[in-house]
Amino acid sequence: MTRLRLGMAGGGEGAFIGAVHRMAAALDGDWDLVAGAFSTDGGRNTRTGEQLELDAQRVYPSLEALIAHERTLPVDERIEVLAIVTPNHLHAPMAIAALNAGFHVFCEKPMAMSVVEAEAIAAAAKASGRHFALAFTYSGYPMIEEARARIERGDLGAIRLVQVEYLQGWLSQSIDTDGNKQAEWRTDPARAGLGGCLGDIGTHAFQLAEHVSGLSVQSVSADLTTHVKGRRLDDDVSALLRFGGGARGVLKASQVAAGEENGLRLRIHGERGGLDWSQMEPNTLTLRWLDRPAEIVRTGGPGMLDATATLVRTPAGHPEGYIEAFANLYRAFASAIRGDGTDRWFPGVTDGLRTMRFIEAVIANAASDQKWTSVNPGENE
Ligand SMILES: NC(=O)c1ccc[n+]([C@@H]2O[C@H](COP(=O)([O-])OP(=O)(O)OC[C@H]3O[C@@H](n4cnc5c(N)ncnc54)[C@H](O)[C@@H]3O)[C@@H](O)[C@H]2O)c1
């Protein structure tokens, strides 16, 4: 099977997630990175292209230059997909430009700066007939699929409780003003958007809660805090969630939980039992039951559902992690573009719009005296 040709916007020397995308895309041999506009800094851009051994003609100073030149190349040479791994304010303009130019897009989260922008991306994807994927990485873990599929087939009974927490500590001090590149734009409303911690990791927690439970949050009651003096966006989020069907949830996301690394944990309980998964021990899913001892399902181990097995690459006991989870999204996206009929799931426009509505609902609620704010369009007017 021929490899899909990938271009990249962002992800230059010193950047975080661009390199992770490149590793994930490389894992299964579905993709070739052939072009990029990696950085607005000319030196970094050139050096990144050299390190990746790209044709210098296809290392562009900007996305505009990339699109203009790639479109002149023969159809079987030009990029087919653009990965967008820049700070948030560029997601919508870049995604819309790429979709309108006929390229599929694999975009970083959060989808955009606002619901309005996210809707514009959704409209561009629809009009162009191109595919749009969103990097909600954690939903690519095998044990997340195991949890989702078990809930869907009714193992836990009707869902009552959803608890999701995402605790990081790396913004506990004012490193945003001390030259930390990743912290600097994440705390700038012009580049991060309306939410700080809320947009950066609250969105991951929200997407995972809805994706795994199979339920939609109807309304939120929230508290947003900025603990670090002088910081311009929230660094700490607490939200109560009311799901359709009556389930109740709690979402806690913080980037000032001093000492925490990447503590994403999801617990869901139904009428008959519950499940428990932690991102830093991603190969274990614990199931607890009302009427029998707890069970542990392990990545690659016995008892996994068929759907989960398709996401596992190594035998049990050979730990899989973040890159493999990310690679599952790239593999699913490749399948969709090729139309190979495997119908693998990947997060996209729907997850993006839901999470943008969540951001806006939390901000509106936290700023008001209203007890509950709807996450659904048109319900608060
Ligand atoms: N899915 C995940 O788990 C995950 C994890 C980390 C970051 N992210 C998301 O990825 C995105 C990038 O985050 P990061 O931590 O890698 O940031 P970063 O600051 O490390 O990297 C951003 C890169 O974009 C480049 N860039 C900026 N403007 C550009 C432009 N106009 N044209 C081309 N390149 C440009 C910068 O030079 C840099 O190389 C953000 O949207 C973030 O929310 C997602």
The ligand as an ORCA input file, in Angstrom:
! r2SCAN-3c Opt
* xyz 0 1
  N      -2.775     16.135     21.945
  C      -2.021     16.377     22.986
  O      -1.932     15.561     23.900
  C      -1.244     17.675     23.039
  C      -0.105     17.790     23.847
  C       0.619     18.989     23.776
  C       0.191     20.026     22.975
  N      -0.934     19.897     22.242
  C      -1.404     20.988     21.365
  O      -0.450     21.124     20.307
  C      -0.307     22.480     19.923
  C       1.162     22.890     20.052
  O       1.593     22.718     21.375
  P       3.148     22.550     21.754
  O       3.206     22.285     23.196
  O       3.788     21.616     20.821
  O       3.652     24.042     21.462
  P       5.149     24.512     21.138
  O       5.212     25.940     21.533
  O       6.118     23.543     21.714
  O       5.248     24.382     19.549
  C       4.535     25.233     18.671
  C       5.262     25.228     17.330
  O       4.489     25.989     16.382
  C       5.391     26.816     15.656
  N       4.659     27.927     15.057
  C       4.126     29.005     15.679
  N       3.564     29.822     14.764
  C       3.736     29.240     13.552
  C       3.388     29.598     12.224
  N       2.720     30.733     11.953
  N       3.739     28.764     11.221
  C       4.427     27.624     11.463
  N       4.793     27.232     12.719
  C       4.444     28.036     13.737
  C       6.432     27.212     16.681
  O       7.607     27.691     16.051
  C       6.646     25.868     17.366
  O       7.543     25.082     16.601
  C      -1.250     23.267     20.833
  O      -2.468     23.509     20.155
  C      -1.487     22.333     22.021
  O      -2.749     22.532     22.629
  C      -1.641     18.733     22.269
*
